[in-house]
Amino acid sequence: LVVPMDVISQRQMVMDNVLYTQRGGAVTVMSDILAQDGWRGMYRGFGMSLFTSLPVGVLWWSCYSGSQHLLQSTLHRYGFSNSHGAKDLVVRGVVQLISGLSAAIVAATLSQPLDVIKTRL
């Protein structure tokens, strides 16, 4: 489902203003792709999507796990335990939020060159 949306949005990105105004709607672009290339055209670039998605997933989960471990061990040194009290639930939520944000920033920053390559091919 993601690859067809990528194909449509990439086609829209390379349209000039006049063509975009006339034929830039997502349904129209999809119809044009299907008329020219069939369903296979909607999945053009699937291999390249895997090429970019897999490293991003590995980066994200590695960074998320590492950040969680680092933050939890740091907080444990300052007296926050892993009990099930309301305060500790809030702390765990904050740890997950910070870990997720840091993982997203690292993964997006390091994968940006791959995304540019994928879009230009």
PABA-933375 format. One line per 8 residues: number of its first residue (from 1); for each residue x negated, y negated, z negated of N, C-alpha, C, O, CB. Coordinates in steps of 0.1 Angstrom, whole numbers, plus 5000, padded with zeros to 4 digits. Glycine has a CB too. Layout:
N
NUM	X:Y:Z:X:Y:Z:X:Y:Z:X:Y:Z:X:Y:Z ~ ...;
END
This chain:
121
1	4992:5012:5000:5000:5000:5000:4991:4987:5000:4995:4977:5006:5009:5000:4988 ~ 4980:4988:4994:4971:4976:4993:4964:4973:5006:4963:4962:5010:4960:4978:4982 ~ 4960:4984:5013:4953:4982:5026:4962:4975:5036:4957:4965:5042:4948:4995:5031 ~ 4975:4979:5038:4983:4972:5048:4985:4957:5044:4985:4948:5052:4997:4978:5049 ~ 4986:4954:5031:4987:4940:5027:4974:4932:5030:4975:4921:5034:4990:4939:5012 ~ 4963:4939:5028:4950:4933:5031:4949:4930:5046:4945:4919:5050:4938:4942:5027 ~ 4953:4940:5054:4953:4938:5069:4961:4926:5073:4957:4918:5081:4957:4951:5076 ~ 4974:4925:5068:4983:4914:5071:4977:4901:5067:4977:4891:5074:4996:4916:5065;
9	4972:4900:5054:4967:4887:5049:4954:4883:5057:4952:4871:5059:4964:4888:5034 ~ 4946:4893:5061:4934:4889:5068:4937:4884:5082:4931:4875:5087:4925:4901:5069 ~ 4947:4890:5088:4952:4885:5101:4957:4871:5100:4954:4862:5108:4963:4894:5107 ~ 4964:4868:5089:4970:4855:5087:4958:4845:5084:4959:4833:5089:4979:4855:5075 ~ 4948:4849:5078:4937:4840:5074:4929:4835:5087:4924:4824:5087:4927:4847:5065 ~ 4929:4844:5097:4921:4840:5109:4929:4833:5120:4924:4829:5130:4914:4852:5115 ~ 4942:4831:5117:4951:4824:5127:4948:4809:5126:4946:4804:5115:4966:4827:5124 ~ 4949:4803:5138:4948:4788:5137:4962:4783:5133:4971:4790:5132:4944:4782:5151;
17	4962:4770:5130:4974:4764:5124:4987:4766:5133:4998:4768:5128:4972:4749:5121 ~ 4985:4764:5146:4996:4765:5155:5002:4779:5156:5014:4781:5154:4992:4760:5170 ~ 4993:4789:5157:4997:4803:5158:5003:4807:5144:5013:4814:5144:4985:4812:5161 ~ 4997:4802:5134:5002:4806:5120:5017:4800:5119:5025:4807:5113:4993:4800:5109 ~ 5019:4788:5123:5032:4782:5122:5042:4790:5131:5054:4792:5126:5032:4767:5127 ~ 5038:4795:5142:5047:4802:5151:5049:4817:5147:5060:4822:5147:5042:4801:5165 ~ 5038:4824:5144:5039:4838:5142:5031:4842:5129:5026:4854:5129:5033:4845:5154 ~ 5031:4834:5119:5023:4837:5107:5030:4844:5096:5024:4847:5085:5017:4825:5102;
25	5043:4846:5097:5050:4853:5086:5046:4867:5085:5042:4873:5095:5066:4852:5089 ~ 5046:4872:5073:5041:4886:5070:5048:4896:5079:5042:4906:5084:5042:4889:5056 ~ 5061:4895:5080:5069:4905:5088:5066:4904:5102:5064:4914:5109:5085:4902:5086 ~ 5064:4892:5108:5060:4890:5122:5046:4896:5124:5044:4903:5134:5060:4876:5126 ~ 5037:4893:5115:5023:4898:5117:5023:4914:5116:5017:4920:5124:5014:4893:5106 ~ 5031:4919:5107:5032:4934:5106:5038:4940:5119:5033:4950:5124:5041:4938:5094 ~ 5048:4933:5124:5054:4938:5137:5044:4937:5148:5044:4947:5157:5066:4929:5140 ~ 5036:4927:5149:5026:4926:5159:5016:4937:5158:5012:4943:5168:5019:4912:5159;
33	5011:4940:5146:5001:4950:5144:5007:4964:5148:5001:4972:5154:4997:4951:5129 ~ 5019:4966:5143:5026:4979:5147:5028:4980:5162:5026:4991:5167:5039:4980:5140 ~ 5031:4970:5169:5033:4970:5183:5020:4973:5191:5019:4980:5201:5039:4957:5188 ~ 5009:4967:5186:4996:4968:5192:4989:4981:5189:4984:4988:5198:4987:4956:5189 ~ 4989:4985:5176:4980:4996:5171:4988:5007:5164:4982:5017:5161:4970:4991:5162 ~ 5001:5005:5162:5009:5016:5155:5005:5015:5140:4999:5006:5135:5006:5029:5161 ~ 5010:5026:5133:5007:5026:5119:4992:5027:5116:4988:5023:5105:5014:5038:5113 ~ 4985:5032:5125:4970:5033:5123:4964:5019:5121:4955:5018:5113:4963:5041:5135;
41	4970:5010:5128:4965:4996:5127:4967:4990:5113:4959:4981:5109:4971:4987:5137 ~ 4977:4995:5106:4980:4990:5093:4970:4995:5083:4968:4989:5072:4994:4994:5088 ~ 4963:5005:5086:4953:5011:5077:4939:5009:5082:4929:5016:5078:4955:5026:5075 ~ 4937:5000:5092:4924:4997:5096:4916:4991:5085:4920:4982:5078:4924:4987:5108 ~ 4904:4996:5082:4896:4991:5071:4898:4999:5059:4893:4995:5048:4899:4977:5069 ~ 4905:5010:5059:4907:5018:5047:4894:5023:5041:4892:5022:5029:4916:5030:5050 ~ 4885:5027:5049:4871:5032:5045:4864:5021:5038:4857:5022:5028:4863:5038:5056 ~ 4864:5009:5044:4857:4997:5038:4864:4993:5025:4857:4988:5016:4858:4986:5048;
49	4877:4995:5024:4884:4992:5011:4879:5001:5000:4876:4997:4989:4899:4993:5013 ~ 4877:5014:5004:4871:5023:4994:4857:5019:4990:4853:5020:4979:4872:5038:4999 ~ 4850:5015:5000:4836:5011:4998:4835:4999:4988:4825:4998:4981:4830:5006:5012 ~ 4845:4990:4988:4845:4979:4979:4852:4982:4966:4848:4978:4955:4851:4967:4985 ~ 4863:4990:4966:4871:4993:4954:4864:5002:4944:4864:5000:4932:4884:4999:4958 ~ 4857:5012:4949:4850:5022:4940:4839:5015:4932:4839:5017:4920:4845:5033:4948 ~ 4830:5007:4938:4820:5001:4930:4826:4991:4920:4821:4989:4908:4810:4993:4939 ~ 4837:4984:4924:4844:4974:4915:4849:4982:4903:4848:4977:4892:4855:4967:4922;
57	4856:4993:4905:4861:5001:4894:4850:5006:4885:4852:5005:4872:4869:5013:4900 ~ 4839:5010:4890:4828:5015:4882:4823:5003:4874:4820:5005:4862:4817:5021:4890 ~ 4821:4992:4880:4816:4980:4873:4825:4976:4862:4821:4973:4851:4813:4969:4883 ~ 4838:4975:4865:4848:4970:4856:4849:4979:4843:4848:4975:4832:4862:4970:4862 ~ 4850:4993:4846:4852:5002:4834:4839:5002:4826:4839:5004:4814:4855:5015:4839 ~ 4827:5002:4832:4814:5002:4825:4813:4989:4816:4810:4990:4805:4803:5003:4835 ~ 4816:4978:4822:4815:4965:4815:4826:4965:4804:4823:4960:4792:4817:4953:4824 ~ 4838:4969:4806:4848:4969:4796:4844:4978:4784:4846:4974:4773:4862:4974:4802;
65	4840:4990:4787:4836:4999:4776:4824:4993:4768:4824:4994:4756:4832:5013:4782 ~ 4814:4988:4776:4802:4983:4769:4806:4970:4760:4801:4969:4749:4792:4979:4779 ~ 4815:4962:4765:4819:4950:4758:4827:4954:4746:4825:4948:4735:4827:4941:4767 ~ 4836:4964:4747:4843:4968:4735:4834:4974:4725:4836:4970:4713:4853:4979:4740 ~ 4825:4982:4729:4815:4988:4719:4807:4977:4712:4806:4977:4700:4806:4998:4726 ~ 4802:4968:4720:4794:4957:4714:4802:4948:4704:4798:4945:4693:4788:4948:4725 ~ 4814:4944:4708:4823:4936:4700:4827:4943:4687:4827:4937:4676:4835:4931:4708 ~ 4831:4956:4689:4836:4963:4677:4824:4966:4667:4826:4965:4655:4841:4977:4681;
73	4812:4969:4672:4801:4971:4663:4797:4957:4656:4794:4957:4644:4789:4977:4670 ~ 4798:4946:4663:4795:4933:4657:4806:4930:4647:4802:4925:4636:4795:4922:4668 ~ 4818:4932:4650:4829:4929:4640:4828:4938:4628:4831:4934:4617:4843:4930:4647 ~ 4824:4951:4630:4823:4960:4619:4812:4955:4609:4814:4957:4597:4819:4974:4624 ~ 4802:4949:4614:4791:4944:4605:4796:4932:4597:4791:4930:4586:4779:4939:4614 ~ 4807:4925:4602:4812:4914:4594:4825:4918:4586:4832:4909:4581:4816:4903:4604 ~ 4827:4931:4584:4837:4935:4575:4850:4939:4581:4860:4942:4574:4839:4925:4565 ~ 4852:4939:4595:4864:4943:4601:4863:4958:4603:4854:4963:4610:4867:4935:4614;
81	4873:4965:4598:4873:4980:4599:4882:4984:4610:4889:4976:4617:4876:4987:4586 ~ 4883:4997:4612:4892:5003:4622:4905:5008:4615:4911:5018:4620:4886:5014:4630 ~ 4909:5002:4604:4922:5006:4598:4934:5002:4606:4932:4995:4617:4923:5001:4583 ~ 4945:5005:4602:4957:5002:4610:4965:4990:4604:4977:4989:4606:4966:5014:4610 ~ 4959:4981:4597:4965:4969:4592:4968:4959:4603:4963:4960:4614:4957:4963:4581 ~ 4977:4950:4600:4982:4940:4610:4970:4932:4615:4968:4929:4626:4993:4931:4605 ~ 4961:4928:4605:4949:4920:4608:4940:4927:4618:4935:4921:4628:4942:4916:4596 ~ 4938:4940:4615:4929:4948:4624:4936:4951:4638:4928:4952:4648:4926:4961:4617;
89	4949:4951:4638:4955:4953:4651:4953:4940:4660:4951:4941:4672:4970:4955:4650 ~ 4954:4929:4654:4951:4916:4661:4937:4916:4666:4934:4912:4677:4954:4904:4652 ~ 4928:4920:4657:4913:4920:4661:4911:4929:4672:4904:4926:4682:4905:4924:4648 ~ 4917:4941:4672:4916:4951:4683:4922:4945:4696:4916:4947:4707:4923:4964:4680 ~ 4933:4938:4695:4938:4931:4707:4929:4921:4713:4928:4920:4725:4952:4925:4704 ~ 4923:4913:4704:4914:4903:4708:4901:4909:4715:4896:4904:4725:4909:4894:4697 ~ 4897:4920:4709:4885:4927:4715:4889:4932:4729:4881:4931:4738:4881:4939:4705 ~ 4900:4938:4730:4904:4943:4743:4906:4932:4753:4902:4933:4765:4918:4951:4742;
97	4912:4920:4749:4913:4909:4758:4900:4904:4763:4898:4901:4774:4921:4898:4751 ~ 4891:4902:4753:4877:4896:4757:4870:4906:4765:4863:4903:4775:4869:4893:4744 ~ 4871:4919:4762:4864:4930:4770:4870:4930:4784:4862:4931:4794:4866:4943:4764 ~ 4883:4929:4786:4889:4929:4799:4885:4917:4807:4882:4918:4819:4904:4930:4798 ~ 4885:4905:4801:4881:4893:4808:4866:4894:4812:4863:4890:4824:4883:4881:4799 ~ 4858:4898:4803:4843:4899:4807:4841:4909:4818:4833:4907:4827:4835:4902:4795 ~ 4848:4920:4817:4847:4930:4828:4852:4925:4841:4845:4927:4852:4855:4943:4824 ~ 4863:4918:4841:4868:4912:4854:4858:4902:4860:4856:4902:4872:4882:4906:4851;
105	4852:4894:4851:4843:4883:4856:4831:4890:4862:4826:4886:4873:4839:4874:4845 ~ 4825:4900:4855:4813:4906:4860:4816:4914:4873:4809:4913:4883:4808:4916:4850 ~ 4827:4922:4873:4830:4929:4885:4833:4920:4897:4829:4923:4908:4842:4939:4882 ~ 4841:4910:4895:4844:4901:4906:4832:4894:4911:4830:4892:4923:4854:4890:4901 ~ 4823:4889:4902:4811:4882:4906:4801:4892:4914:4796:4888:4925:4804:4877:4894 ~ 4800:4904:4909:4790:4913:4916:4796:4919:4929:4789:4923:4938:4786:4924:4907 ~ 4809:4920:4930:4815:4926:4942:4819:4916:4952:4823:4920:4963:4827:4934:4937 ~ 4818:4903:4950:4822:4893:4960:4814:4895:4973:4821:4894:4983:4819:4879:4954;
113	4801:4898:4973:4795:4900:4986:4801:4911:4994:4802:4910:5006:4780:4902:4984 ~ 4805:4922:4987:4811:4933:4994:4824:4930:5000:4828:4934:5011:4812:4945:4985 ~ 4832:4921:4992:4845:4917:4997:4844:4908:5009:4852:4909:5018:4852:4909:4986 ~ 4834:4900:5010:4831:4891:5021:4828:4899:5033:4833:4897:5044:4820:4881:5018 ~ 4819:4909:5032:4816:4918:5043:4828:4926:5048:4830:4926:5060:4805:4929:5038 ~ 4836:4931:5039:4849:4938:5043:4858:4929:5051:4863:4933:5061:4856:4943:5030 ~ 4860:4917:5046:4869:4907:5053:4863:4903:5067:4871:4902:5076:4871:4895:5044 ~ 4850:4902:5068:4845:4898:5081:4844:4909:5091:4843:4906:5103:4831:4892:5079;
121	4844:4921:5087:4844:4932:5096:4857:4934:5102:4859:4943:5111:4839:4945:5090;
END
